[in-house]
Amino acid sequence: MSIRTFCVGLLMGAAEIVPGISGGTIAFISGIYERLVNSLQRFTPSLILRLRKEGIKGVWVYTDATFLLILFVGMAVSIIVFANAIVYLLYNEPVALWSFFFGMVMASCWVVSKDISRTQFQSYIFLIVGVLIGLVVTHIAPLEISPTPAALFFGGMFAVCAWILPGLSGSFILLIFGLYGFVVEAIKSFDVVSLVTLGAGCVIGLVSFSQVLSVLFSRYRNGTLAVLTGFMMGSLAKLWPWKNTLSYHLKSDGTQIPIIQEPVLPQTYELIMNEQANLMLAVGVALSGIVLVVLLDRVATRSENPKGS
């Protein structure tokens, strides 16, 4: 189980490097999403009382800290080891990279939908709502917000919510708020005040939102799964391998980060970009993403039913 958790962490870290991909998506399709949410929602002030009564070992077990540690170590290793390779693919082989994630998310929509009740009419309503939310959020025009302490705090809160939600990335939320450039520069210059403010918002947002998700899963699991699955379906438009960029953010080093993009047909892509659409390569890479999700689903099923056939 620990090896699988570490591998999922590797995939989550790789996903976080790509703007527009959420680590929450990988957690969702790998079958650890509810466990992750339930672990995070236990980090509340009440832990201090539990620490006094049960000690470090009791708190460690209660928060499922071993699981979180292995997962986050996997993410950190992935970001450190694969960051340069993924950034290279993002700028030099974007069609192949986006095709891989498109295949993964498309297959995951089918895998997760198996757990949704198809006999309840409300499930289809929630699914449609999720799709609409995914489409709207991924097409929001960027705002221009001054990087005040309040803006950084709330930006961190919303960005970390996007991190844990499947289909959306925290960096994309920062881009929408117009805070991405400032945050990048704050990291480079080690602006402690700004980073602490942002980090405080992330911590508060993560703990608070995980509480909400935990309650939703425990009380309205079917509807929550339907909404999140629809959210992933809506995000497929952003993961489509062939895109026409309508708006982008210019970083201080001159590189461009797309903000608003529209999906186009491979033929249209060739005309706009004046380069090959690599259709066969895209199909092959997408199929590899689909196969990976199917394998993850089988591993998750076997771990949940070790005595099953």
N, C-alpha and C positions, 0 to 999 in steps of 0.2 A: 504493500500500500504506500509505503514511504517513497519508493522509487517512482511509482505512478504519480504521486503528488508532486515530486520534484520535476518530473517531465512536463506535467501540466504547468508548473511554474515557469519552466523554460519557454513554453509556448505563449504564456501570458506576457512574459517579459518581451518576447519578440513582437507580439501584437502591439504592445504599448509604444514601441519605437515608431510604428507606422501611424501617421496622423489619420484619424478617422476610424481606427480599429480599437476596440475596447478589450482590456484584459478580462472584463466581466463576460464578454462573449465567449471566450475560451473556457472560463470557469463554468458557464452555463451549459455548453455543449459537452463538457467532459464529465458532467455529473457531480461536481463538487460545489455547485453554486449555493445550494441551501445550507450545506455545512459551513461554507465560508461566511455567509450572512449570519448564521446562528452564532458562530464564533465571535465575529466582530461586535455583535449587539450585546455581548456580555461585558464589554469593556466600559463599565459605568462607574460612577463614584462608589457604588455599593461594594466594589471589589476591595476597598480599603477595610471594610468591616469583615469581609470574608477572609482577607489576609490575616487579620488578627485572630480569627477563630480557627482557621484551617491551615494557616501557614502558606509558604510559597508553593509547596507541592500541591496543596488543595486548589489554589488559584490556577496553577499551571494546568491541572487536569480539567477544571471547570471551564476554562477559556479555550481548551483544545489547542494549547500553545504550541505543542510539537507539530501539529498539522500546519499551523500558520507559519512557524519558523521554516519548515521545509519548503513550503510554497513560496515564501518571500525570498528565501535563499536562491531557489531556482530562478525566480524573476530577476534577481540581482545578477546572477551568473550569466543569464541570457543577455541582459542589457550590456554587460561589460564585454562579453565574448563576441556576441553577434551584431552589436550595434553598427559597426562599420560596414559589415556585409549587407545588412538589411538596408541601410541608407544608400549603399551603392546600387542595390537592386531597385530601390525606390526611384532613383534618378536615371538609371541606365536600362533597367528591364522592368518598367512599371506595369506593362501588360501582364507579364508572367507573375509578378508579385500580387497584383490585385486579383488575378484569376485564381490563385491559390486560396486567398481568403474568401473570395466569392464562392468557390466550391465548398469550402468549409462551412460557411454560414448557411448556404442553401441546403446542404445536407443536414445541418443541425436543426433547421426549421422542421424538416421532416421527422428527425429523430425525437425532438422534444414534443412535437405534436401528438406522438403516440400516447403520451401521458395525459392528454387533454380529453375530457369527456365529449364525445361527438353526439351524444343523445340530448345534451342540454342546449337549447337554442341560445342561451346567454353566452355560451362559449364562442359562438360565431360573432356575436356583437362585440365581445371583448377583443377578439382577434382583429376585427376590422378597426376598432378604436386604436389598438396598438400599431397597426399598419399606418394609419393616418398620422399618429403622433410621430412615428419614425420618419415619415416623409416630410412633415412640417419642420421638425427640429433640424434635420440635415439640410434644409434649404433656407434656414433663417439668415437674413442679411446681417453682416457684422455690425456691431454698435461701436460707438466711440465714447468710451467711459474713461474718465481721468483716473489714474492709478492711485486713488486715495486709500488710506488704511481700511476704510469701510468697504470700498470696492474690492480690494485684495482679499479681505476676509470672506465676503460673500461669494467672490469669484472662486476662492478655494473650496467653499462649501458646495457650490454647484458643480465644479470640475470633478471633485472626488465622487459625487453622486453619479456623474457620467461614467467614471471609471468602473464603478461596480454594476452599472446597468449594461446589459448586452446591447451592442449595436452602436455605441457612441463612445468617444474618447474624451478624456479630460482636457487634452491639449486643444481639441476642437472647440470646447466650450470657452476656453480662454481666448481663442481666436475670435469667437462670436462677440465676446465682451470687449474685445480690443485690448486685452491685457497680456496677450501672449508675448509680444515683443518686449514689454517692460519686465515680465517675469524672467525671460531668457537673459536679459541684461543684468537683472538683479542676481541671478545665479552666477554669471560670469564675474561680476564685481563683488560678489559675496556681500550683498546688501542685507545685513542681518535683520534689521527692523522689518523690511518688506517681506523677507522670507519667513520670519517668525509669524508675522501677521497672516500670510498666506497659509502657512502650515497649521496655525490654530484653526483657521476656517476649514481646512481639510479634515482635521481630527474631529471637530464638532460635527461637520457634515457627514463624515463616514459613520460615526457612532450613532448619530440621530437617524440617518437614513436606513442604516442596517436594522435599527429597532423597528422602523415602519415596515420594511420588507419582511422581517421575521414574523410580525403580526399578520401581515397579508398572507404569507405562506401557511401559517398555522390555521387561519380562519377562512381564507378564501383562496385556497391553493389552486383550484381549477381555473378560476378567473384570472389570478395573477399569472399563471403559466401562459394562458391565452394572450394576455396583454403583452407579456415579454416576448413571446414567440412572434406576435404581430409586429412588435417593435423591431425585431431582427429582420423580418420580411421587408419592412419599410426601409431599413438601412441598406438593403441590397442595391438600391439605386446608387448609393454612394460608393459601393464596392465594385460596381460594374467596371470591367477592365478598360473599356474605351471611353474616354471622357473628353469633354471640351471645357476648359477652364474659363469661367466668366469673371472671377475675381480671385486675387491672391494677396498674401501678406508678404512684404519684402523685408527680409531679415537684414541685420546690420552688415553681414558678410556678403550681401548681394544675392543670396539664394532666395528662391520664391517658394512659398508654402501655399498651395491652393486652398481657397476658402469655399467658394461656390463653384460647383461643377455640374454639368448636365451630361447624362449618359447619351452616347451616340452609337450608331451602327459601325461595325468595323470598316465598311467602305467609306463612310463619312469621316472617320478617324484618319484614314489614309490621306484624304483630301485636305483636312485641316492641318494635320501634323506633318504632312509630306514624308511619311515613313510607313514601313510595313505594319500591318495590323497583327501579324503573327497569329493567325486564327488557330492553326493546328497546335502550336505551342500552348496557346491559351487553354484550349480544350484539354490537352494532356495534363497541364498543371492543375486545372480545375478538378479533373478526375482524381488526381493524387490527393487533393484536399478533401474530396468526398470520401475516398478510401480511408484517410486518416480519421475522419469523424466516425465512420462506421466501426473502425477498430477501437477507438476510444469508447464508443457506446457498448461494444461487446465486453471490453475489459471492465467497464463500470457495472454491467449487468452481472458478470461473473463474480465480481467482488461483493455485490449485494446478495447474490444467491450462490454461495460457494458450493453447495451440494446439488445445485440444479444441473440439468442436462446441458 
